[in-house]
Amino acid sequence: MNSDDDPSFRAVYPSKRLFYGVALIKLAILPIVAIARMLLHPTTSPVITLDEYNRIQPEMTISQVQAIVQHPGVELEKRHPKGPGMANLQIYQWRNDSGSHALVWFQNGEVAGKVKVNLKE
């Protein structure tokens, strides 16, 4: 008797046919959901502009930067190293639908550096 003939085995491990059928349905639905989301929730304004980026200055706090950009951004990394003289580091990203974006890193809660990629006015 092989595992396909054992009913208890089938209850735990559904057939490959069912697995692939569900996978195909999910693959067919994903593009529909993505298109519907774009149509129902279009973004007309960028998250960050070049002007906003240029207004970000060294030693500004995270909340000051968020007030300029008027968007919380996405925290990509947060490090709290232990030891004397070690600084806390946070990296935030503001990304537009076009793919343009800005990265700002904060050391001990203040702007320590920034970089932009293809930001427009």
Secondary structure as GFF3:
##gff-version 3
##sequence-region A 1 121
A	DSSP	alpha_helix	7	12	.	.	.	ID=ss1
A	DSSP	alpha_helix	16	40	.	.	.	ID=ss2
A	DSSP	alpha_helix	50	55	.	.	.	ID=ss3
A	DSSP	alpha_helix	62	69	.	.	.	ID=ss4
A	DSSP	beta_strand	74	79	.	.	.	ID=ss5
A	DSSP	beta_strand	89	95	.	.	.	ID=ss6
A	DSSP	beta_strand	101	107	.	.	.	ID=ss7
A	DSSP	beta_strand	110	117	.	.	.	ID=ss8
###
